[in-house]
Amino acid sequence: MSDKQSIEFLQERIKAARRQIPSDLVLKKGRVVNVFSGEILEMDVAIHQGVIVGVGAGYQGKEEVDVKGCTVAPGLTDGHMHIESTMLIPSRLAASLLVHGTTAIISDPHEIANVMGLEGIRFMLRDSQALPFDIFFMAPSCVPATHLETSGAALDQEDLASLIKEPRILGLAEMMNYPGVLAGDEKVIEKLSLFRGRVIDGHAPSLVGHDLQAYCSAGVRSDHETSDLQEAREKLQAGMRIMIREGTSAKNLEALLPLVNEKNSRRFCFVTDDLHPEDLLERGHMDDVLRKAVRLGLDPLTALQMVTLNPAEFFGLHDRGAVAPGYRADLVVMENLENFSVEMVYKDGRLVVRNGKIVHFSQKKDEYLPSWPIKIPSLTPESFRIRKQGARARVIEVIPGQILTKVRVEEVLSDREWVLSDIQQDVLKLMVVERHKGTGRIGRALVHGFGLKRGALASSVAHDSHNIIAAGVEDIDLFTAVEQIRRMGGGLVAAEGKRILAKVALEIGGLMSKEPLESLSAQPKSLGCILSEPFMTLSFLALPVIPELKLTDRGLVDVRMFAEVPLFVQEDSL
Amino acid sequence: MSDKQSIEFLQERIKAARRQIPSDLVLKKGRVVNVFSGEILEMDVAIHQGVIVGVGAGYQGKEEVDVKGCTVAPGLTDGHMHIESTMLIPSRLAASLLVHGTTAIISDPHEIANVMGLEGIRFMLRDSQALPFDIFFMAPSCVPATHLETSGAALDQEDLASLIKEPRILGLAEMMNYPGVLAGDEKVIEKLSLFRGRVIDGHAPSLVGHDLQAYCSAGVRSDHETSDLQEAREKLQAGMRIMIREGTSAKNLEALLPLVNEKNSRRFCFVTDDLHPEDLLERGHMDDVLRKAVRLGLDPLTALQMVTLNPAEFFGLHDRGAVAPGYRADLVVMENLENFSVEMVYKDGRLVVRNGKIVHFSQKKDEYLPSWPIKIPSLTPESFRIRKQGARARVIEVIPGQILTKVRVEEVLSDREWVLSDIQQDVLKLMVVERHKGTGRIGRALVHGFGLKRGALASSVAHDSHNIIAAGVEDIDLFTAVEQIRRMGGGLVAAEGKRILAKVALEIGGLMSKEPLESLSAQPKSLGCILSEPFMTLSFLALPVIPELKLTDRGLVDVRMFAEVPLFVQEDSL
């Protein structure tokens, strides 16, 4: 906007606020949530040129909408979300979040960055611009996440410096390499130093004590990885914004909510981090988190602050997060503050959701969708064999609803020289197939907790390097599933023998689809799986920054030691 | 700091935080105020390279100071203060505020700017740099304040644009010209537009309703001019940060404190705006405001947030306002949270106050102190005569303890053609002598409320244009006082007949002295004055932006109409 335009706009807004001219739009007599005073007041909300110009009585608009009895709140914000986990490209996701009252997210595009580096981030920026929805980004701090896996790309110092200039990039995304911070690793510290004075998000599960102080003293100012109340209290005291995460795999709301009180609530917000498409479809987004928080006893206004004013303040979004003059007209009209049922959503003063359905939102035509071929050498079912090298092996134990795993040591079932899945003990074969460089590397391990009785699940979504991960009973199951992913250019597959039972193509870097949310279901029915979100769980089993035991294309990693460990236990090493 | 240095510093801080090396300084076992959690916790505070690296147990330092039993709080911040009102140059003021626990102020240099424009602001910036005290500035928005007076300088668009680049200039200072905002005045709106996205402070006494909404919709985000509870509530609801002012002339704490509760306290801070040297000497600064707030029933921790975290957040000072890792080691050690008695102050980890006295603070030698000659043509006692032009005149009525005045209409006492002061009715002659351009213009009026029985008071401090203002009984009193100000190059004077009873030289623009605080007392004893701060009161009588009736060098101004009015009432106009 030119200076002259900006001045004329201001002059017109002032006139509208003073009722010298009618406003573009007035929402009449709603129960307006005031996040500053902590009140609900029956008021008109006058909107002009996409901005709220007045909240009060007696406003007249070119258009007037009666919202009497309804609650008018600021558009909701998710302060930390990986878009890629929804499997939707940004422009598709926007529509799916708007119907839940969300008008802004702050996202970390580190999934696509791990696959295709800067090119992936530029795609996310391009696909998310000029939408009736605000997508902000944090510059990924840890691509690749570790040296223990093979990623498709790396982001160095210079790449990050080039991102700082983007107006929608607000800071440095979750610094997952907290061991690197604590060790004073030069490359890590360089990145922190580069973002000095900006928002630096943290990621520090279980970090407490002097190490937590050290991490914070380096400039990290938030955490969303806390599941323990006492740990959260310590992080709060250390000055971190506590992003209470309530996503698909990790749900910390119930555990952490007892910490929130009126004295400290400004330091909290709600985030989803990773939200699976089915969860988004069935439960919703921040609206669902609000429902749950209020059900658990949180004051509805405090809850609303945690998804409006609080994240806006933290990220320096000074004209968002409140229904007040001078703020953007990003508004959600809800039935009440119990069901948070979204009736209408306005973005920059434009109606985008009515009766809970998207209106006036035409999918943008982005001719350029990036492609990233799946590079794996030819495979056979034998590629998935595990040679027996001992009696007992380390087994990854899945904890339902969490992305943490446990280490178990179990006797292996075997057919002479080859290890077999043990469905009685619920021990399956787990494979990570390198897909970016064509190395042909396959990491092989065992996993407990899926409950599959037959078949295999495979996914090209496997945090953070997104190689292909597959868990299954027989080698032929694994082979069929992985081959189908190669054919689709990425995706999710459930297979049994040579048959494909379910599949979703994720042709954008093997992570996202250009199709709408409703088409993204690949529930592996009939295989006996006991997990509610098996693909989500699967996708975190390759993430070597979350304790305890994970698998990458290079092999098993004991995250507690941040080192590779063999699959088979040396009996004298126990 | 170079990138390399900054990386090395971070690496060392991390080591100190982890106790791998001793910290530079550790305050042991103090009662540490946690502004995030709203708690007080007995902890060590470890400081390295001027930054807090750890708050916890068991820190070792090269230097250790036992503060057991004492309260350790973040250094206090005054979010809105005119340095010039203390009559001290910034480097002198720093020492006088440090002993009261203040480590940072956000100041609006509009007084010196009205006298000498950009040159004055540059002096303030230069004199306040490299001090063990943080002085931030807001760019003055209204110089001159109005067209109704003659100022020494004006700041235009370009001047303001040149100030934006200064790192210690945080935004646009109080937009006093709210009528200009409401009218959409091009020049005014240009300034708001220039500072879009930055902090814009407001100044809007009595502004409510749709006009308040309009003012806020233009981007103004704070107000410190509110003395009425209901007005403050409305401003809070409109998204303004409420700066509760407790200065020398204007005291709003008692009136506004009932509005503050745990739900909304984050939106408040305490400021002094204008603090007279004697007040600073006798009562203190934010420490005194804290004492009073707590005495009035505010929770001490909430009160502390209002002078630490809250202003730091508002002004985007992200490493100040808390005792937490990564924050600057700006700390005040106090006896308790009732008397807020300051024992020690650390600035950037250096001890600057011990036992309530300044240590290690050498006055800087600024060779260049700007001069600004007093330009008035030669005067005689007759210059101060007022020709009688009617039976009844408008009289400015002083309201003790406020900067607002009232309009009264009184019969004038006269000696045929000349008006006389009427000490029975406490009506004195009031003069404003233009001193910047040599125009010889003198504004003449009458004032009620000083109680002087003889003599005159004169001052070169007269908001906002700082012409010479004088109130007195006889013309000779006025003449003597004004002449003495001319001789000193500015200052405060009490005179009777041809005698000078008291004087303070303010040789820096007629506003500030380079001498220390203790030498700046000019109480006009023995003249019968009934005001406790007569010079402060006097200095606001020329400020034509505060209702109702004021006097400039151009004559009487009815601020309610923002227009000049004659001294004498036309009988048919009543």
Interface residues (C-beta under 8 A of the other chain):
Chain A: D3 S6 I7 L10 Q11 R13 I14 K15 A16 A17 R18 R19 N34 F36 S37 G38 E39 L41 A46 V51 I52 V53 G54 V55 G56 G58 V181 L182 G184 E186 I189 E190 L192 S193 L194 R196 G197 G209 H210 D211 Q213 A214 C216 S217 A218 G219 V220 R221 R233 L236 Q237 A238 G239 N261 E262 K263 N264 R266 R267 L301 T302 E313 G316 H318 A322 A324 P325 G326 Y327
Chain B: D3 S6 I7 L10 Q11 R13 I14 K15 A16 A17 R18 R19 N34 F36 S37 G38 E39 L41 A46 V51 I52 V53 G54 V55 G56 G58 V181 L182 G184 E186 I189 E190 L192 S193 L194 R196 G197 G209 H210 D211 Q213 A214 C216 S217 A218 G219 V220 R221 R233 L236 Q237 A238 G239 N261 E262 K263 N264 R266 R267 L301 T302 E313 G316 H318 A322 A324 P325 G326 Y327
